[in-house]
């Protein structure tokens, strides 16, 4: 049984078919706090974060897993209130007037009782990172791995080959506990394997469509996505386009 450092979870009140129950914000540590994904600019959510941290000088760093607004929009507000810098992958574009830390793959971030390893894991977005608690094999997965369902891979920023390589990399890392950007925490290894198998199956379904002469993404979606929520039509089309891009370029990436 692994022993985790203090991890407090707040879920922003922004539920939707895309965000599930809402965006998860994680607050790690007791003294030198690190906040992962402050979430959208919803004042009630951000004020709850302040209530938990109590003393602004405790906050060492505010981390963003990627640039999507449901994860990053509240960063500037929270940084101003806590006077803490914002950390993000080095190619993420932030307000130049904001104090921020450009992070690279494999960087180590020290908290009061833990170490976070930065892992560049593109696929959902090109600037996506996961954070790995090295002492406990726990993984903060942003939107690369959701607590349930699968993420969007909308080209050109989303990329299927990058996504699969990120999943295989994380699988080899052998994480134990998953703390996703959306949805419930759970067994990291199990979720990674489920997503690999799901994407393999979806790829084969799309290949079958192409063999039948069905080539338009919107048509393919109608065949391979059963009982699709109409609000998810756009993301589903984006996912199909990501598969078609890799097929067009003849890329091989399934192990």
N, C-alpha and C positions, 0 to 999 in steps of 0.2 A: 504494500500500500504506500503510494507516494505521499509526501507531505508538501502541500502547496503553501506558498507565502500568502499573506492576506490579499484576497482578491474580492473586490466588491463590484457587483454588476448592476448597472442601471439600464433599463430599456426605454429608449425615447418613445414618446407617444406619436409615432408616425407609421402606424401599421398600414400595410397594403399588400396586394398579391406579390409585389416585388420585394418588399422589405419584411415580409412575414409579420411577426408581432411587433416589429420596430427595430431600430438600430441599437445594438448592444454597445454600451460604453463600459470599459473596464478600468478600475482604479486599483493599482498594485502598490503594496507596501504599507508601512505605518508612519515612517518619517520622511524619507526621500521618495516621494510618490511619483509614479509614472502613470499617466492617463492615456489609454488607448482609445482612439476614435471618439472625440467629444460629441459627434453626431450633428444633427441639423441645428439650425439657428432657431431653437424653440426655447424661449426664456425659462419656462417652468422646468424643463429638463436640465438646462445649464445651472439653474439655481440649486437644484437638487445635488448636482455635483459639488457645488461650493459648500453646501451644508455638510456633505460627507467629509470633505477635506478640511473644513473648519479654519485652518490657518493657511493662508495663501503661500507663505514661505516654505511650506512643506513640499510644494509641487516642483519637481525637478525638471520634468519634460512632458510635453503633450505630443503624443505620437499619432500619426495618420497612416492607416494601412494603404490608402489610395486617395485619389482626388475627388471622387464622387461626393456630391454635396450632402447626401444623407449621412456621410461619415465625417466630412471635413468642415462643413459650413460654420459650425460653432467654435472652431479653433481660435479664430481671431478674437472673438468676444471673451473666451475663457483665458486666452493668453494675456489680454489686457487686465483682467481681474486678478490673475495670479502672478503676473509678471514672469511667467515661465515661457521659455522658447518652445517653438513647435518643431518637431522632428518629422521628416518625411524622406522618401527616396529621392535621390539627387536630381532626377529629371522631372519631379513634380513642380508645377508652377504655382507659387504662392505670392501673396501680396509682398512686394519688395520692401515695404515699410515695416513688415513684421519680422521680429527676431526669430530666426529659424535655423535649424541644424540640418545640413545635407547629409543624409545617411547613405552608406554603401553596403553592398552585400557582405555578410559575415561580420559586420560591425558588432561590437559588444557594448551594451548599455547597462550600467550598474545601478541597482536600487539599493535599499537599505539591507535587504536580506535575500537578494536574488540577482540573477544576471539574465538579461534578454539578449538573444542573438537575432540580428536582423537578417532576414532571408528574402532576397529579391525573387519574387514568385510571379512573373508576368503570366498573362493569359486572360484574366478578367479585364485588366487594364495593363498597360506597359509599365506603369509606375507602382504596381502593387507589391507590397511586402507582407510577409507573415512575421510574427515574433515568437521565438522559441525560448521557453524557460529552461535553460540548460540543466538546472539542478533537478528538475522534476519531469522532463519530457512532456510538458504541457505546451500546446500550440494555440496561439491566437491567430486565427486564419482569415480575418477580414471577410471579403466576399469571394475569395478563391474557393473556400469550402463553407457551405452553409450548414446550419444545424439540421435542415431537412430540404429536400428538393435539390436542384442544381442551379448554378450561377449562369449569368448571361455572358456571351462571348461575341459582342457586337463589333465587327470589323469597322475601321482598320485598327482601332486601339485594342480591341479584343482579338485573340489569336488562338486557334485550337492547338496548333503544334506547341506553342509556349505553355498553354494550359496543361496539356498532357505531360510535358516534361517537368513542369512544376509539381504535378501530382506524383509522378514517379520519384522525383527527388525527395518529396516529403515522406512518401512511403518508406524509402530507404532510411530516412532519419528515425523512423520507428517512434513517432510521438504516441503518447498514451491518452491524454485528456484533450478534448477539443473545446476551445472557446471561440465560437464563430461570430461574425459580424451581425448575423441575423439567425434567429432560431435558438433552440436549446443546446446546452453543452452536452457532450457525450463522448463516446469511444472514438478517438481520432483514427486509429488504424482501420476500424470497420467502415467509417464514413469514406475514407480515401478509397478503399477497395470498392465500395458501392459506386462511387462516382466514376472510377476507371471503367467498371463493367457497364455502367449506364452509357457512358460516352462511346464505348465500343459498339454497343447495341444500336445506338442512334446513328452512328456512322454507317453501319451495315444497312440499316433501313433506308438511308439516303442513297447509298449505292444501288440498292434494289430499285428505287424510284428512277434513277438515272438509266438503269438498264431497260426500263419500260418506256423510256422516252419522256419521262416527266422531269423537266429541268428547271422550271421557274420556282424560286424559293417559296412563294405564297402557295403554290399548288402542293409542293412537298410538305409544307406545314400541315395542310388539311389532311394529309394521309398519315404522317408519322406522329402527330400530336393529337391524341385522342382526348375528347372532352376538355378542350383548351378553354381557359377563362379568356373571354374576348379582350380583356385589358392586357393580356400577356402575348397578344398576337405579334406586336412589334419585336419584343425580345426573342420570341420563337423564330421569327424570320431572320433576325440577326444571328442566332445560333446556326441555322441552316446555312446561311451565307458563310459563316466561319468554316463549316465542314466543306462546302463547295470550293472555297479558296484553297484549302489544302489538297483537295482532289485535283484541282486545276494545275497546281504546281507539282503534283506527283510526290508529295511529301509522305514519308512513312514514319510513323511515330508510335504505333501501338506495339507493346511488347507481348 
